[in-house]
Amino acid sequence: MTKRFLSEHNVEFEERNINQNPEYVSYLRDHGFQAVPVVEAQGLPAFYGFRPDQLTKIAG
């Protein structure tokens, strides 16, 4: 749902798939995350899950 939201609002994003690149699991754990998706955007604190309130801020 997060990817769909970003795509529908024409927000460019880089997907880092933990199934294809398991090294990202360590990165996420090191930053305190235990669930996906994790969204990192400049100027906002990182968050996980489908968060329309936060995604709307990214979409502007």
MDAnalysis code that builds the backbone (N, CA, C; Angstrom):
import MDAnalysis as mda
import numpy as np

u = mda.Universe.empty(180, n_residues=60, atom_resindex=np.repeat(np.arange(60), 3), trajectory=True)
u.add_TopologyAttr("name", ["N", "CA", "C"] * 60)
u.add_TopologyAttr("resid", np.arange(1, 61))
u.add_TopologyAttr("resname", ["MET", "THR", "LYS", "ARG", "PHE", "LEU", "SER", "GLU", "HIS", "ASN", "VAL", "GLU", "PHE", "GLU", "GLU", "ARG", "ASN", "ILE", "ASN", "GLN", "ASN", "PRO", "GLU", "TYR", "VAL", "SER", "TYR", "LEU", "ARG", "ASP", "HIS", "GLY", "PHE", "GLN", "ALA", "VAL", "PRO", "VAL", "VAL", "GLU", "ALA", "GLN", "GLY", "LEU", "PRO", "ALA", "PHE", "TYR", "GLY", "PHE", "ARG", "PRO", "ASP", "GLN", "LEU", "THR", "LYS", "ILE", "ALA", "GLY"])
u.atoms.positions = np.array([
    [0.817, -1.184, 0.000],
    [0.000, 0.000, 0.000],
    [0.870, 1.261, 0.000],
    [2.005, 1.197, 0.682],
    [2.900, 2.351, 0.717],
    [3.445, 2.640, -0.677],
    [3.903, 1.621, -1.365],
    [4.416, 1.808, -2.717],
    [3.331, 2.345, -3.643],
    [2.134, 1.820, -3.536],
    [1.032, 2.272, -4.369],
    [0.733, 3.755, -4.101],
    [0.685, 4.126, -2.820],
    [0.426, 5.522, -2.457],
    [1.469, 6.429, -3.092],
    [2.743, 6.098, -2.924],
    [3.807, 6.940, -3.465],
    [3.729, 7.018, -4.988],
    [3.478, 5.902, -5.636],
    [3.359, 5.893, -7.093],
    [2.177, 6.729, -7.561],
    [1.037, 6.570, -6.910],
    [-0.164, 7.316, -7.299],
    [0.002, 8.823, -7.096],
    [0.904, 9.219, -6.192],
    [1.143, 10.632, -5.942],
    [2.432, 11.123, -6.610],
    [2.931, 10.327, -7.560],
    [4.115, 10.684, -8.359],
    [5.335, 11.032, -7.513],
    [5.522, 10.275, -6.437],
    [6.688, 10.461, -5.582],
    [7.724, 9.417, -5.982],
    [8.899, 9.893, -6.385],
    [9.971, 8.969, -6.722],
    [10.502, 8.338, -5.441],
    [10.813, 7.047, -5.511],
    [11.361, 6.366, -4.349],
    [12.286, 5.255, -4.788],
    [13.142, 4.857, -3.868],
    [14.058, 3.742, -4.095],
    [13.630, 2.612, -3.182],
    [13.324, 1.479, -3.781],
    [12.924, 0.316, -2.994],
    [14.161, -0.513, -2.660],
    [14.280, -0.858, -1.405],
    [15.354, -1.746, -0.951],
    [14.688, -2.979, -0.367],
    [14.646, -4.018, -1.153],
    [13.914, -5.236, -0.825],
    [14.762, -6.145, 0.063],
    [14.275, -6.439, 1.271],
    [15.049, -7.275, 2.196],
    [15.100, -8.731, 1.757],
    [14.167, -9.154, 0.910],
    [14.218, -10.528, 0.409],
    [15.310, -10.685, -0.633],
    [15.534, -9.674, -1.435],
    [16.569, -9.714, -2.459],
    [17.924, -9.278, -1.922],
    [17.925, -8.448, -0.887],
    [19.152, -7.924, -0.292],
    [19.074, -8.044, 1.225],
    [19.321, -9.235, 1.756],
    [19.162, -9.446, 3.204],
    [20.074, -8.584, 4.074],
    [21.105, -7.977, 3.511],
    [21.973, -7.106, 4.313],
    [21.207, -5.894, 4.851],
    [20.102, -5.539, 4.218],
    [19.304, -4.417, 4.700],
    [18.619, -4.736, 6.028],
    [18.435, -6.003, 6.345],
    [17.816, -6.374, 7.615],
    [18.659, -5.849, 8.777],
    [19.959, -6.005, 8.678],
    [20.859, -5.507, 9.731],
    [20.755, -3.992, 9.858],
    [20.700, -3.295, 8.744],
    [20.562, -1.836, 8.755],
    [19.288, -1.433, 9.492],
    [18.184, -2.094, 9.163],
    [16.910, -1.761, 9.799],
    [16.935, -2.046, 11.297],
    [17.474, -3.197, 11.673],
    [17.577, -3.538, 13.100],
    [18.462, -2.545, 13.845],
    [19.573, -2.161, 13.214],
    [20.483, -1.195, 13.840],
    [19.805, 0.151, 14.086],
    [18.768, 0.446, 13.296],
    [18.037, 1.703, 13.445],
    [16.736, 1.520, 14.227],
    [16.578, 0.349, 14.846],
    [15.455, 0.120, 15.749],
    [14.168, -0.370, 15.109],
    [14.211, -0.718, 13.836],
    [12.996, -1.178, 13.157],
    [12.904, -2.697, 13.186],
    [11.680, -3.194, 13.384],
    [11.450, -4.632, 13.397],
    [10.362, -5.027, 12.413],
    [9.856, -4.069, 11.649],
    [8.801, -4.327, 10.681],
    [9.067, -3.505, 9.421],
    [8.485, -3.929, 8.332],
    [8.597, -3.218, 7.066],
    [7.198, -2.912, 6.553],
    [7.036, -1.962, 5.685],
    [8.070, -1.149, 5.056],
    [8.553, -0.034, 5.988],
    [9.799, 0.347, 5.772],
    [10.373, 1.494, 6.464],
    [10.524, 2.590, 5.423],
    [10.100, 3.779, 5.780],
    [10.192, 4.917, 4.869],
    [11.136, 5.942, 5.476],
    [12.135, 6.310, 4.694],
    [13.057, 7.369, 5.087],
    [12.934, 8.475, 4.044],
    [12.689, 9.695, 4.504],
    [12.578, 10.840, 3.612],
    [13.281, 12.023, 4.254],
    [13.952, 12.775, 3.440],
    [14.686, 13.934, 3.935],
    [13.737, 14.904, 4.635],
    [14.133, 15.322, 5.817],
    [13.358, 16.297, 6.563],
    [12.291, 15.707, 7.466],
    [12.111, 14.384, 7.435],
    [11.121, 13.727, 8.283],
    [11.769, 12.568, 9.024],
    [11.295, 12.277, 10.238],
    [11.814, 11.086, 10.919],
    [11.360, 9.832, 10.174],
    [12.209, 8.825, 10.159],
    [11.870, 7.555, 9.517],
    [10.707, 6.908, 10.255],
    [9.891, 6.162, 9.510],
    [8.754, 5.469, 10.108],
    [8.527, 4.156, 9.377],
    [7.721, 3.296, 9.984],
    [7.416, 2.018, 9.336],
    [5.911, 1.859, 9.203],
    [5.535, 0.987, 8.298],
    [4.123, 0.698, 8.087],
    [3.477, 1.664, 7.109],
    [2.217, 1.429, 6.822],
    [1.450, 2.305, 5.941],
    [0.909, 3.452, 6.769],
    [1.474, 4.629, 6.574],
    [1.129, 5.812, 7.359],
    [0.707, 6.938, 6.430],
    [-0.570, 6.957, 6.016],
    [-1.022, 8.006, 5.099],
    [-0.749, 9.418, 5.614],
    [-0.811, 9.615, 6.925],
    [-0.539, 10.946, 7.477],
    [0.885, 11.399, 7.182],
    [1.831, 10.487, 7.278],
    [3.227, 10.815, 6.990],
    [3.504, 10.825, 5.487],
    [2.892, 9.905, 4.764],
    [3.106, 9.842, 3.322],
    [2.570, 11.100, 2.633],
    [1.512, 11.665, 3.153],
    [0.953, 12.893, 2.592],
    [1.972, 14.037, 2.716],
    [2.739, 14.060, 3.788],
    [3.777, 15.075, 3.965],
    [4.851, 14.928, 2.899],
    [5.185, 13.689, 2.544],
    [6.196, 13.438, 1.518],
    [5.666, 13.837, 0.150],
    [4.405, 13.527, -0.094],
    [3.802, 13.803, -1.402],
    [3.605, 15.293, -1.632],
    [3.578, 16.070, -0.532],
    [3.442, 17.514, -0.624],
    [2.108, 17.909, -1.084],
])
